[in-house]
Amino acid sequence: MSQADDSSYRVALTRVGDTVEEALVRAFDLLGDAPSLVERAGKLVTIKPNLTAPRRSGSGVVSDIAVVAAVVRLLREQAPGVERIVVGDGPGMAEAMRCFEAGGYLALRDEGVELVDLNAAPTRTTPVPGWLRYPVLEMPEVVLDADLFVSVTPPKTHTDGLYTLHAKNMFGVPPNRFYGRPRRAFHRFGVSEVVHDICRARPIDLAITDGTVATQLGDPINGEAVTLGALAVGWNAQAVDIVSCGLMRVDPRRSAYLQYLRAAGFGPISLEEIEILGEDLATLSRPFATPEAVDPGAQLASAH
């Protein structure tokens, strides 16, 4: 989620057909960024999936192993200089290895990938420029030191932060041994403000929306599955988040953390600012319900 000028607001949108890998390769072809992948990958690549709970791939709750495995294979093929690939997450409540196992991630070890529990990983105290809640955060070294930091998440609508997108995926990076389970301190200080601070502490370099299956109308670990059959890929995570909102036909301006990051210069806040390459967004998108759409009076009632 690095700061960038308008020329970088380009997002590739592809339909997942026979294989996820074909759709991913097509996305990079559209971006024309195969050389950039080689140049940017460096020696250490850290991939942050969304493994918030021990759920199977294909549920829409967690990042599908097929997408993460396709990223790994693409790196192996196109970035031979990469010496170390790490897949890491720090689930709020569940044990990371249970989540890796449930999602089918253990097979990645056969490809030389390290599976890392970010909740237990060594950290460094990291300053947060323009902080809203935390002037410093404890951040895993394997995330901070990555030459290429990749976020892979399904898009979701739910009750915690309204939308899960790449910025919200960063919630699972700071270890809960510092901030409580399930990061109680973050919830107390405000989800959107903390999401902003985490993204400022370590911006995302490459965002890949796993739109094979998404979820709507749940909490972060449950929800109704919605099949989209799409990938959205880009070097500006904020732009990919806005396109992901478009896939769900929801308004990105309703997300406080996207507004905060826009104000911080991290990217666009509307589809009109983005060049979408590949598939037609209107064709692939589906209307997702949000909690307010189900029961407009529910939140008002709960406040009294």
BALOBA-1460 file (C-alpha; in Angstrom, 3 decimals):
// residues 304
<rec num="1" residu="m" x="0.000" y="0.000" z="0.000"/>
<rec num="2" residu="s" x="2.831" y="2.269" z="-0.921"/>
<rec num="3" residu="q" x="2.349" y="5.897" z="-1.811"/>
<rec num="4" residu="a" x="2.288" y="6.397" z="-5.559"/>
<rec num="5" residu="d" x="1.332" y="8.871" z="-8.258"/>
<rec num="6" residu="d" x="-1.751" y="8.558" z="-10.448"/>
<rec num="7" residu="s" x="0.181" y="6.707" z="-13.171"/>
<rec num="8" residu="s" x="0.404" y="3.676" z="-10.902"/>
<rec num="9" residu="y" x="-3.347" y="3.387" z="-10.370"/>
<rec num="10" residu="r" x="-3.631" y="0.423" z="-12.714"/>
<rec num="11" residu="v" x="-5.327" y="-2.800" z="-11.690"/>
<rec num="12" residu="a" x="-5.558" y="-5.997" z="-13.722"/>
<rec num="13" residu="l" x="-8.876" y="-7.816" z="-13.486"/>
<rec num="14" residu="t" x="-9.001" y="-11.393" z="-14.761"/>
<rec num="15" residu="r" x="-11.544" y="-14.171" z="-14.838"/>
<rec num="16" residu="v" x="-10.519" y="-17.457" z="-13.208"/>
<rec num="17" residu="g" x="-11.097" y="-20.199" z="-15.758"/>
<rec num="18" residu="d" x="-9.402" y="-23.594" z="-15.815"/>
<rec num="19" residu="t" x="-6.637" y="-22.637" z="-13.384"/>
<rec num="20" residu="v" x="-5.880" y="-19.797" z="-11.003"/>
<rec num="21" residu="e" x="-2.306" y="-19.741" z="-12.277"/>
<rec num="22" residu="e" x="-3.439" y="-18.878" z="-15.805"/>
<rec num="23" residu="a" x="-5.521" y="-15.995" z="-14.449"/>
<rec num="24" residu="l" x="-2.571" y="-14.715" z="-12.400"/>
<rec num="25" residu="v" x="-0.142" y="-14.867" z="-15.325"/>
<rec num="26" residu="r" x="-2.722" y="-13.077" z="-17.451"/>
<rec num="27" residu="a" x="-2.963" y="-10.329" z="-14.809"/>
<rec num="28" residu="f" x="0.778" y="-9.669" z="-14.893"/>
<rec num="29" residu="d" x="0.736" y="-9.742" z="-18.686"/>
<rec num="30" residu="l" x="-1.946" y="-7.045" z="-18.617"/>
<rec num="31" residu="l" x="0.066" y="-4.952" z="-16.196"/>
<rec num="32" residu="g" x="3.151" y="-5.421" z="-18.337"/>
<rec num="33" residu="d" x="5.029" y="-5.904" z="-15.100"/>
<rec num="34" residu="a" x="6.860" y="-9.192" z="-15.498"/>
<rec num="35" residu="p" x="10.226" y="-7.371" z="-15.450"/>
<rec num="36" residu="s" x="9.041" y="-5.403" z="-12.422"/>
<rec num="37" residu="l" x="8.233" y="-8.649" z="-10.611"/>
<rec num="38" residu="v" x="11.782" y="-9.827" z="-11.215"/>
<rec num="39" residu="e" x="13.241" y="-6.495" z="-10.157"/>
<rec num="40" residu="r" x="11.066" y="-6.033" z="-7.088"/>
<rec num="41" residu="a" x="11.092" y="-9.571" z="-5.709"/>
<rec num="42" residu="g" x="14.658" y="-9.344" z="-4.412"/>
<rec num="43" residu="k" x="15.782" y="-12.179" z="-2.167"/>
<rec num="44" residu="l" x="13.021" y="-12.332" z="0.464"/>
<rec num="45" residu="v" x="9.327" y="-12.420" z="-0.426"/>
<rec num="46" residu="t" x="6.746" y="-12.492" z="2.348"/>
<rec num="47" residu="i" x="3.152" y="-13.338" z="1.474"/>
<rec num="48" residu="k" x="0.378" y="-12.403" z="3.912"/>
<rec num="49" residu="p" x="-2.790" y="-14.432" z="3.283"/>
<rec num="50" residu="n" x="-5.994" y="-13.937" z="5.246"/>
<rec num="51" residu="l" x="-6.178" y="-16.963" z="7.556"/>
<rec num="52" residu="t" x="-8.304" y="-15.490" z="10.281"/>
<rec num="53" residu="a" x="-9.713" y="-18.885" z="11.317"/>
<rec num="54" residu="p" x="-9.155" y="-22.606" z="10.644"/>
<rec num="55" residu="r" x="-11.357" y="-22.807" z="7.553"/>
<rec num="56" residu="r" x="-10.946" y="-24.738" z="4.326"/>
<rec num="57" residu="s" x="-9.824" y="-23.104" z="1.119"/>
<rec num="58" residu="g" x="-12.802" y="-22.303" z="-1.076"/>
<rec num="59" residu="s" x="-14.919" y="-21.174" z="1.861"/>
<rec num="60" residu="g" x="-14.429" y="-17.487" z="1.067"/>
<rec num="61" residu="v" x="-13.407" y="-16.906" z="4.682"/>
<rec num="62" residu="v" x="-9.693" y="-17.520" z="4.089"/>
<rec num="63" residu="s" x="-7.341" y="-16.981" z="1.172"/>
<rec num="64" residu="d" x="-7.535" y="-19.954" z="-1.166"/>
<rec num="65" residu="i" x="-4.374" y="-22.048" z="-1.216"/>
<rec num="66" residu="a" x="-4.679" y="-22.261" z="-5.014"/>
<rec num="67" residu="v" x="-4.098" y="-18.509" z="-5.287"/>
<rec num="68" residu="v" x="-1.167" y="-18.426" z="-2.865"/>
<rec num="69" residu="a" x="0.409" y="-21.479" z="-4.515"/>
<rec num="70" residu="a" x="0.058" y="-19.791" z="-7.908"/>
<rec num="71" residu="v" x="1.911" y="-16.747" z="-6.559"/>
<rec num="72" residu="v" x="4.693" y="-18.999" z="-5.277"/>
<rec num="73" residu="r" x="5.026" y="-20.792" z="-8.622"/>
<rec num="74" residu="l" x="5.075" y="-17.511" z="-10.528"/>
<rec num="75" residu="l" x="7.862" y="-16.227" z="-8.287"/>
<rec num="76" residu="r" x="9.854" y="-19.426" z="-8.769"/>
<rec num="77" residu="e" x="9.503" y="-19.158" z="-12.549"/>
<rec num="78" residu="q" x="9.949" y="-15.426" z="-13.089"/>
<rec num="79" residu="a" x="12.136" y="-14.312" z="-10.187"/>
<rec num="80" residu="p" x="14.974" y="-16.851" z="-9.910"/>
<rec num="81" residu="g" x="16.894" y="-14.553" z="-7.584"/>
<rec num="82" residu="v" x="14.408" y="-15.122" z="-4.778"/>
<rec num="83" residu="e" x="16.132" y="-17.115" z="-2.052"/>
<rec num="84" residu="r" x="13.383" y="-17.258" z="0.550"/>
<rec num="85" residu="i" x="9.581" y="-17.272" z="0.317"/>
<rec num="86" residu="v" x="7.628" y="-16.901" z="3.550"/>
<rec num="87" residu="v" x="3.877" y="-17.282" z="3.983"/>
<rec num="88" residu="g" x="2.854" y="-15.805" z="7.308"/>
<rec num="89" residu="d" x="-0.205" y="-14.750" z="9.262"/>
<rec num="90" residu="g" x="-1.131" y="-13.977" z="12.847"/>
<rec num="91" residu="p" x="-4.724" y="-15.098" z="13.450"/>
<rec num="92" residu="g" x="-6.546" y="-13.250" z="16.187"/>
<rec num="93" residu="m" x="-7.872" y="-16.245" z="18.105"/>
<rec num="94" residu="a" x="-6.852" y="-19.522" z="16.442"/>
<rec num="95" residu="e" x="-3.365" y="-21.006" z="16.303"/>
<rec num="96" residu="a" x="-1.638" y="-20.204" z="13.032"/>
<rec num="97" residu="m" x="-0.598" y="-23.782" z="12.306"/>
<rec num="98" residu="r" x="-4.199" y="-24.961" z="12.697"/>
<rec num="99" residu="c" x="-5.198" y="-22.365" z="10.124"/>
<rec num="100" residu="f" x="-2.393" y="-23.393" z="7.764"/>
<rec num="101" residu="e" x="-3.463" y="-27.020" z="8.051"/>
<rec num="102" residu="a" x="-7.186" y="-26.367" z="7.579"/>
<rec num="103" residu="g" x="-6.537" y="-24.220" z="4.518"/>
<rec num="104" residu="g" x="-4.276" y="-26.787" z="2.849"/>
<rec num="105" residu="y" x="-1.141" y="-24.685" z="3.245"/>
<rec num="106" residu="l" x="1.136" y="-27.386" z="4.651"/>
<rec num="107" residu="a" x="1.786" y="-28.628" z="1.106"/>
<rec num="108" residu="l" x="3.683" y="-25.402" z="0.406"/>
<rec num="109" residu="r" x="6.535" y="-26.731" z="2.518"/>
<rec num="110" residu="d" x="7.214" y="-29.237" z="-0.257"/>
<rec num="111" residu="e" x="7.960" y="-26.237" z="-2.503"/>
<rec num="112" residu="g" x="10.474" y="-24.801" z="-0.050"/>
<rec num="113" residu="v" x="8.097" y="-22.231" z="1.435"/>
<rec num="114" residu="e" x="8.402" y="-21.291" z="5.110"/>
<rec num="115" residu="l" x="5.135" y="-21.103" z="7.050"/>
<rec num="116" residu="v" x="5.477" y="-18.520" z="9.817"/>
<rec num="117" residu="d" x="3.222" y="-17.717" z="12.749"/>
<rec num="118" residu="l" x="3.462" y="-13.926" z="12.854"/>
<rec num="119" residu="n" x="2.168" y="-13.953" z="16.430"/>
<rec num="120" residu="a" x="5.360" y="-15.730" z="17.492"/>
<rec num="121" residu="a" x="7.817" y="-14.144" z="15.058"/>
<rec num="122" residu="p" x="10.677" y="-11.856" z="16.181"/>
<rec num="123" residu="t" x="9.720" y="-8.183" z="15.973"/>
<rec num="124" residu="r" x="11.158" y="-4.683" z="15.857"/>
<rec num="125" residu="t" x="9.628" y="-1.549" z="17.278"/>
<rec num="126" residu="t" x="8.590" y="0.404" z="14.203"/>
<rec num="127" residu="p" x="7.730" y="4.111" z="13.989"/>
<rec num="128" residu="v" x="4.391" y="5.009" z="12.403"/>
<rec num="129" residu="p" x="4.511" y="8.186" z="10.289"/>
<rec num="130" residu="g" x="1.344" y="10.251" z="10.576"/>
<rec num="131" residu="w" x="-0.030" y="7.919" z="13.248"/>
<rec num="132" residu="l" x="-3.617" y="8.129" z="14.457"/>
<rec num="133" residu="r" x="-3.491" y="5.754" z="17.444"/>
<rec num="134" residu="y" x="-0.008" y="4.195" z="17.681"/>
<rec num="135" residu="p" x="3.195" y="6.237" z="17.286"/>
<rec num="136" residu="v" x="5.084" y="2.921" z="17.192"/>
<rec num="137" residu="l" x="4.043" y="-0.678" z="16.543"/>
<rec num="138" residu="e" x="5.703" y="-4.029" z="17.134"/>
<rec num="139" residu="m" x="6.049" y="-5.529" z="13.661"/>
<rec num="140" residu="p" x="7.463" y="-8.919" z="12.585"/>
<rec num="141" residu="e" x="10.941" y="-8.702" z="11.113"/>
<rec num="142" residu="v" x="10.001" y="-11.106" z="8.328"/>
<rec num="143" residu="v" x="7.443" y="-8.529" z="7.159"/>
<rec num="144" residu="l" x="9.624" y="-5.458" z="7.640"/>
<rec num="145" residu="d" x="12.650" y="-7.013" z="5.932"/>
<rec num="146" residu="a" x="10.822" y="-8.433" z="2.905"/>
<rec num="147" residu="d" x="12.036" y="-7.118" z="-0.427"/>
<rec num="148" residu="l" x="8.518" y="-7.808" z="-1.691"/>
<rec num="149" residu="f" x="5.560" y="-7.885" z="0.684"/>
<rec num="150" residu="v" x="2.456" y="-9.411" z="-0.900"/>
<rec num="151" residu="s" x="-1.102" y="-9.359" z="0.441"/>
<rec num="152" residu="v" x="-3.567" y="-12.032" z="-0.717"/>
<rec num="153" residu="t" x="-7.110" y="-11.794" z="0.634"/>
<rec num="154" residu="p" x="-10.685" y="-12.517" z="-0.361"/>
<rec num="155" residu="p" x="-12.996" y="-9.499" z="-0.231"/>
<rec num="156" residu="k" x="-15.653" y="-9.599" z="2.483"/>
<rec num="157" residu="t" x="-18.477" y="-7.562" z="3.921"/>
<rec num="158" residu="h" x="-19.061" y="-8.043" z="7.633"/>
<rec num="159" residu="t" x="-19.601" y="-6.429" z="11.000"/>
<rec num="160" residu="d" x="-15.967" y="-5.676" z="11.899"/>
<rec num="161" residu="g" x="-14.750" y="-2.717" z="9.865"/>
<rec num="162" residu="l" x="-17.550" y="-3.177" z="7.290"/>
<rec num="163" residu="y" x="-15.233" y="-4.500" z="4.563"/>
<rec num="164" residu="t" x="-12.212" y="-6.793" z="4.622"/>
<rec num="165" residu="l" x="-9.793" y="-5.667" z="1.951"/>
<rec num="166" residu="h" x="-5.996" y="-5.577" z="1.723"/>
<rec num="167" residu="a" x="-5.639" y="-2.767" z="4.250"/>
<rec num="168" residu="k" x="-7.785" y="-4.689" z="6.744"/>
<rec num="169" residu="n" x="-5.744" y="-7.843" z="6.026"/>
<rec num="170" residu="m" x="-2.854" y="-6.043" z="7.746"/>
<rec num="171" residu="f" x="-4.710" y="-6.389" z="11.054"/>
<rec num="172" residu="g" x="-3.134" y="-9.845" z="11.359"/>
<rec num="173" residu="v" x="0.461" y="-8.593" z="11.147"/>
<rec num="174" residu="p" x="1.316" y="-7.099" z="14.590"/>
<rec num="175" residu="p" x="1.619" y="-10.044" z="17.018"/>
<rec num="176" residu="n" x="-1.249" y="-10.485" z="19.442"/>
<rec num="177" residu="r" x="1.216" y="-11.191" z="22.248"/>
<rec num="178" residu="f" x="1.650" y="-7.412" z="22.367"/>
<rec num="179" residu="y" x="-1.919" y="-6.339" z="21.689"/>
<rec num="180" residu="g" x="-4.102" y="-9.059" z="23.203"/>
<rec num="181" residu="r" x="-6.309" y="-11.755" z="21.744"/>
<rec num="182" residu="p" x="-8.048" y="-11.083" z="19.433"/>
<rec num="183" residu="r" x="-6.074" y="-7.839" z="19.388"/>
<rec num="184" residu="r" x="-8.376" y="-6.314" z="21.965"/>
<rec num="185" residu="a" x="-6.337" y="-3.120" z="22.157"/>
<rec num="186" residu="f" x="-6.844" y="-2.499" z="18.455"/>
<rec num="187" residu="h" x="-10.607" y="-2.811" z="18.774"/>
<rec num="188" residu="r" x="-10.606" y="-0.522" z="21.783"/>
<rec num="189" residu="f" x="-8.705" y="2.219" z="19.957"/>
<rec num="190" residu="g" x="-10.683" y="1.936" z="16.713"/>
<rec num="191" residu="v" x="-10.333" y="-0.620" z="13.926"/>
<rec num="192" residu="s" x="-10.040" y="1.866" z="11.060"/>
<rec num="193" residu="e" x="-7.522" y="4.080" z="12.817"/>
<rec num="194" residu="v" x="-5.334" y="1.108" z="13.703"/>
<rec num="195" residu="v" x="-5.577" y="-0.318" z="10.176"/>
<rec num="196" residu="h" x="-4.279" y="3.030" z="8.928"/>
<rec num="197" residu="d" x="-1.376" y="2.922" z="11.381"/>
<rec num="198" residu="i" x="-0.359" y="-0.643" z="10.464"/>
<rec num="199" residu="c" x="-0.393" y="0.199" z="6.750"/>
<rec num="200" residu="r" x="1.763" y="3.249" z="7.449"/>
<rec num="201" residu="a" x="4.237" y="1.155" z="9.468"/>
<rec num="202" residu="r" x="4.749" y="-1.323" z="6.613"/>
<rec num="203" residu="p" x="3.054" y="-0.599" z="3.278"/>
<rec num="204" residu="i" x="1.949" y="-3.447" z="1.030"/>
<rec num="205" residu="d" x="4.036" y="-3.786" z="-2.145"/>
<rec num="206" residu="l" x="1.762" y="-6.046" z="-4.211"/>
<rec num="207" residu="a" x="-1.940" y="-6.755" z="-3.677"/>
<rec num="208" residu="i" x="-3.769" y="-9.772" z="-5.089"/>
<rec num="209" residu="t" x="-7.491" y="-10.012" z="-4.417"/>
<rec num="210" residu="d" x="-8.609" y="-13.633" z="-4.275"/>
<rec num="211" residu="g" x="-12.053" y="-13.222" z="-5.759"/>
<rec num="212" residu="t" x="-12.525" y="-16.907" z="-6.475"/>
<rec num="213" residu="v" x="-14.970" y="-17.082" z="-3.550"/>
<rec num="214" residu="a" x="-15.758" y="-14.189" z="-1.209"/>
<rec num="215" residu="t" x="-18.094" y="-13.788" z="1.777"/>
<rec num="216" residu="q" x="-20.845" y="-11.431" z="2.822"/>
<rec num="217" residu="l" x="-22.865" y="-10.741" z="5.938"/>
<rec num="218" residu="g" x="-20.845" y="-12.400" z="8.639"/>
<rec num="219" residu="d" x="-18.322" y="-11.689" z="11.296"/>
<rec num="220" residu="p" x="-14.673" y="-11.940" z="10.185"/>
<rec num="221" residu="i" x="-14.621" y="-15.749" z="10.537"/>
<rec num="222" residu="n" x="-18.011" y="-16.642" z="9.078"/>
<rec num="223" residu="g" x="-20.337" y="-15.469" z="6.377"/>
<rec num="224" residu="e" x="-22.278" y="-16.411" z="3.282"/>
<rec num="225" residu="a" x="-20.074" y="-17.562" z="0.406"/>
<rec num="226" residu="v" x="-20.330" y="-15.644" z="-2.875"/>
<rec num="227" residu="t" x="-18.598" y="-16.979" z="-5.991"/>
<rec num="228" residu="l" x="-16.983" y="-14.263" z="-8.104"/>
<rec num="229" residu="g" x="-14.371" y="-16.224" z="-10.063"/>
<rec num="230" residu="a" x="-12.033" y="-13.259" z="-10.419"/>
<rec num="231" residu="l" x="-8.606" y="-11.931" z="-9.474"/>
<rec num="232" residu="a" x="-7.670" y="-8.264" z="-9.055"/>
<rec num="233" residu="v" x="-3.931" y="-7.533" z="-9.074"/>
<rec num="234" residu="g" x="-1.943" y="-4.333" z="-8.737"/>
<rec num="235" residu="w" x="1.106" y="-2.600" z="-7.296"/>
<rec num="236" residu="n" x="-0.988" y="-0.012" z="-5.456"/>
<rec num="237" residu="a" x="-2.962" y="-1.785" z="-2.743"/>
<rec num="238" residu="q" x="-5.375" y="1.094" z="-2.243"/>
<rec num="239" residu="a" x="-6.311" y="0.942" z="-5.931"/>
<rec num="240" residu="v" x="-6.819" y="-2.820" z="-5.693"/>
<rec num="241" residu="d" x="-9.018" y="-2.283" z="-2.634"/>
<rec num="242" residu="i" x="-11.179" y="0.190" z="-4.558"/>
<rec num="243" residu="v" x="-11.569" y="-2.285" z="-7.442"/>
<rec num="244" residu="s" x="-12.383" y="-4.999" z="-4.887"/>
<rec num="245" residu="c" x="-15.153" y="-2.751" z="-3.578"/>
<rec num="246" residu="g" x="-16.336" y="-2.539" z="-7.177"/>
<rec num="247" residu="l" x="-16.453" y="-6.336" z="-7.394"/>
<rec num="248" residu="m" x="-18.790" y="-6.291" z="-4.384"/>
<rec num="249" residu="r" x="-20.674" y="-3.196" z="-5.642"/>
<rec num="250" residu="v" x="-20.105" y="-1.402" z="-2.361"/>
<rec num="251" residu="d" x="-19.056" y="2.202" z="-1.802"/>
<rec num="252" residu="p" x="-15.396" y="2.544" z="-0.753"/>
<rec num="253" residu="r" x="-16.155" y="5.947" z="0.743"/>
<rec num="254" residu="r" x="-18.045" y="4.206" z="3.526"/>
<rec num="255" residu="s" x="-14.750" y="2.711" z="4.747"/>
<rec num="256" residu="a" x="-13.027" y="5.011" z="7.216"/>
<rec num="257" residu="y" x="-9.651" y="3.299" z="6.781"/>
<rec num="258" residu="l" x="-9.740" y="3.783" z="3.012"/>
<rec num="259" residu="q" x="-10.549" y="7.447" z="3.576"/>
<rec num="260" residu="y" x="-7.666" y="7.788" z="6.044"/>
<rec num="261" residu="l" x="-5.232" y="6.159" z="3.623"/>
<rec num="262" residu="r" x="-6.458" y="8.311" z="0.759"/>
<rec num="263" residu="a" x="-5.781" y="11.400" z="2.873"/>
<rec num="264" residu="a" x="-2.287" y="10.050" z="3.603"/>
<rec num="265" residu="g" x="-1.521" y="9.833" z="-0.119"/>
<rec num="266" residu="f" x="-1.710" y="6.068" z="-0.435"/>
<rec num="267" residu="g" x="-3.989" y="5.977" z="-3.451"/>
<rec num="268" residu="p" x="-7.404" y="6.634" z="-4.946"/>
<rec num="269" residu="i" x="-10.849" y="6.534" z="-3.372"/>
<rec num="270" residu="s" x="-12.954" y="6.099" z="-6.523"/>
<rec num="271" residu="l" x="-13.040" y="3.823" z="-9.549"/>
<rec num="272" residu="e" x="-12.836" y="6.869" z="-11.816"/>
<rec num="273" residu="e" x="-9.219" y="7.369" z="-10.732"/>
<rec num="274" residu="i" x="-8.153" y="3.842" z="-11.722"/>
<rec num="275" residu="e" x="-7.319" y="2.235" z="-15.063"/>
<rec num="276" residu="i" x="-8.801" y="-1.272" z="-14.990"/>
<rec num="277" residu="l" x="-7.140" y="-3.670" z="-17.421"/>
<rec num="278" residu="g" x="-8.668" y="-6.889" z="-18.680"/>
<rec num="279" residu="e" x="-12.189" y="-7.982" z="-17.824"/>
<rec num="280" residu="d" x="-15.189" y="-5.711" z="-17.507"/>
<rec num="281" residu="l" x="-15.819" y="-4.929" z="-13.836"/>
<rec num="282" residu="a" x="-19.583" y="-4.702" z="-14.271"/>
<rec num="283" residu="t" x="-19.661" y="-8.192" z="-15.781"/>
<rec num="284" residu="l" x="-17.685" y="-9.857" z="-12.972"/>
<rec num="285" residu="s" x="-19.171" y="-7.941" z="-10.044"/>
<rec num="286" residu="r" x="-22.081" y="-8.969" z="-7.882"/>
<rec num="287" residu="p" x="-24.069" y="-6.990" z="-5.312"/>
<rec num="288" residu="f" x="-22.917" y="-7.820" z="-1.779"/>
<rec num="289" residu="a" x="-25.095" y="-7.096" z="1.207"/>
<rec num="290" residu="t" x="-23.714" y="-5.148" z="4.146"/>
<rec num="291" residu="p" x="-25.011" y="-5.376" z="7.717"/>
<rec num="292" residu="e" x="-26.976" y="-2.136" z="7.293"/>
<rec num="293" residu="a" x="-28.601" y="-3.421" z="4.118"/>
<rec num="294" residu="v" x="-29.993" y="-6.425" z="5.957"/>
<rec num="295" residu="d" x="-31.479" y="-4.504" z="8.866"/>
<rec num="296" residu="p" x="-31.151" y="-0.726" z="8.689"/>
<rec num="297" residu="g" x="-32.473" y="-0.321" z="12.216"/>
<rec num="298" residu="a" x="-30.326" y="-2.949" z="13.877"/>
<rec num="299" residu="q" x="-27.428" y="-0.696" z="14.808"/>
<rec num="300" residu="l" x="-29.731" y="2.097" z="15.964"/>
<rec num="301" residu="a" x="-31.644" y="-0.331" z="18.131"/>
<rec num="302" residu="s" x="-28.491" y="-1.763" z="19.668"/>
<rec num="303" residu="a" x="-27.340" y="1.732" z="20.617"/>
<rec num="304" residu="h" x="-30.347" y="2.308" z="22.868"/>
